[in-house]
Amino acid sequence: MAEGPRRAGIMGWPVSHSLSPKLHGYWLSHYHINGSYEPMPVSPGDLAWAIGALASRGLCGVNVTIPHKETIIPLLDSIDDEAKAIGAVNTIVVDAKGRLHGSNTDAYGFLENIAPRLPASREKAVVLGAGGAARAVCHALRRAGFKSIIVINRTRRRAEELARWFAGITVVDWPHRGEALADTDLLVNATSLGMTGKEPLDLDLSALPKSALVTDIVYAPLVTPLLAAAQARGNPVVDGLGMLLHQAVPGFAAWFGKKPEVTEALRTHVLGGAS
Ligand code: NAP
């Protein structure tokens, strides 16, 4: 008997801004897969109901985004080691018995995105920000073997919480962010500064070695003021769109049975809808 279309989607509140439907829609069409991926606005109060109904509604899984990435955990049957290490879930797979398995693919997406430019020297990384995305970035940097990870956040308390979560992180105060860039091999902006509609990140790059890789996880605009400034002084840079594209790969593979490729055509397609 022919199987019906496989259905997945993204739950968030709000969710209308998400590029994930466009991204998964491209792959579904590119690989001629009989399936769908829908935006699903789910308020915090409706999350338990919506997650409980996944299997009965015939969904094979979902992504979850802000504000559900942490509150979803007690609603799942299992979470993988990556999600445990980060303390958040962004991908859920419904198995044949209707059980729900959570994973976190943000660290994977971050690393895959910078992998071609990852510096050979991994002595020191500096991460600006201490929100949910910074947590995934710090986990990725530890996995990549960085010996020293410095976290700098406007609100020091949040940076300290992150340092308690991952042993071996050093916290530097926000006003000292410029000085902290000396001897850095990798600089990551994991704040929302530089995003369209937000103020740019105010950062003096003069202490940063010219060999340091600079990456921004903000992807709208694609070239943030930080990336433009780093590029102008000769640093290698990687934009944040690839993180979004790569983090989607494991979910698509689990739901639709095909490991999709991140290509220039996909980037162009997704950017076409981002403006
Ligand atoms: P979040 O939990 O809300 O954290 C926001 C971070 O930005 C915090 O560290 C916050 O500092 C800092 N920040 C905000 N306004 C600031 C200001 N005026 N001055 C200094 N710091 C400021 O958000 P998130 O989930 O971590 O996401 C952060 C950014 O990453 C967002 O732009 C998001 O779109 C992007 N992102 C991209 C990807 C991707 O795939 N490329 C994935 C996830 C997230 P305080 O703690 O002091 O408030």
Residues whose N, C-alpha, C, O or C-beta is under 5 A from the ligand:
A	BS01	NAP	G129 A130 G131 G132 A133 A134 N153 R154 T155 R158 A190 T191 S192 M195 I217 V218 G240 M243 L244
